[in-house]
Amino acid sequence: MIVRKVILMSGKMFDKNLKKSCAWCIHGRKSDYTDEVFCKKRGVTSSLDCCRKYKYDPLKRTPDSAGIGKDYSPEDFTL
């Protein structure tokens, strides 16, 4: 548990420069059909909105994938 917490704290999940979004707030829930968020505090809002009750929930955000670089060949992955 402690190791996982250290990895999350040191990673980009808690980036201070991350733009606030209702989609990542503990009070909001994303709609299944549109790009809107259902907020307990403000009602239906856009996913780009943010209010002063905003509190970040790292489990709602999916970080960008790193992907595999283009400088690898298929021979690098064979045994």
Secondary structure as UniProt FT lines:
FT   HELIX           2..10
FT   HELIX           12..14
FT   TURN            16..17
FT   HELIX           22..24
FT   TURN            26..27
FT   STRAND          28..30
FT   STRAND          36..39
FT   TURN            40..42
FT   STRAND          43..46
FT   TURN            47..48
FT   TURN            52..53
FT   HELIX           58..60
FT   TURN            70..71
FT   HELIX           74..77
//
